[in-house]
Amino acid sequence: MRCPQHALMVAQTYPLYKVKWINYDEPSLITLQSKLTILSMDYTKLASQGSVEKTAEALKKRGFIPVVVENAKEAFDTIKKLIPQGASVMNGSSVTLEEIGFVDHLKSGAHGWNNLHEAVLKEGDKEKRAHLRKHSVVSDYYLGSVHAVTEGGELIIASNTGSQLPHLAYTSPNLILVVSTQKIVPDLDAAFERLEKHVIPLEDEHMKKLYGMGTQHNKTTILHGESSSTKRAATVILVKEKLGF
């Protein structure tokens, strides 16, 4: 009988694996890095200061007017300074606008603006309401938010009916978009990932609670830039606070 310290040693063999080195060209490497970033993204985390600065600079280069603020109150105060007395105002359905206090302020009537949204909702006649809604697309100011903004300065907005898209693309001469910095993503691929995996499920749940029916992603608009020839003022207020989805 062998003592434990003199027990027979049995060698084990392990397979050898070859490691293949892959040289990626620059476009492929960027794509790979983007996909890895998407997999690790937290869609509710506020962007870093560096990311905010990069995004603001990119927005400026694309013809937008970036304004960076610390919180919801500063965003609301900025809006009140931007819109003059007597201007006609239209806004899209937006949790962000609700959270900063803009929607309640608009409903209060204590602002001196021409609230076109209120006029549409108050009209009881179906045909007249449709007429008012049609003419509201040329409001002096349109306010809303976006579902994602890239560090390259592109803005992504999804819609069910598309009612807000004319304002966003062209018809309103003054555009004000309030965007939490949690919506900043590296690129368009990440923007669509954020939209499909994070925003739409939350928006669907939100709409079911409000109206008993969900939403659908039927239309998408990407604002790549603002042409100087239109003389439009497209202001993007980046807020360093969690707002909206």
Secondary structure, 3 states (H helix, E strand, C coil): CCCHHHCCCCCCCCCCCCCCCCCCCHHHHHHHHHHHHHHCCCCCCCCCHHHHHHHHHHHHHCCCEEEEECCHHHHHHHHHHHCCCCCEEEECCCHHHHHCCHHHHHHHCCCCCEEHHHHHHHCCCHHHHHHHHHHHHHCCEEEECCCEEECCCCEEEEECCCCCHHHHHHHCCEEEEEEEHHHEECCHHHHHHHHHHHHHHHHHHHHHHHHCCCCCCCEEEEECCCCHHHCCEEEEEEECCCCCC
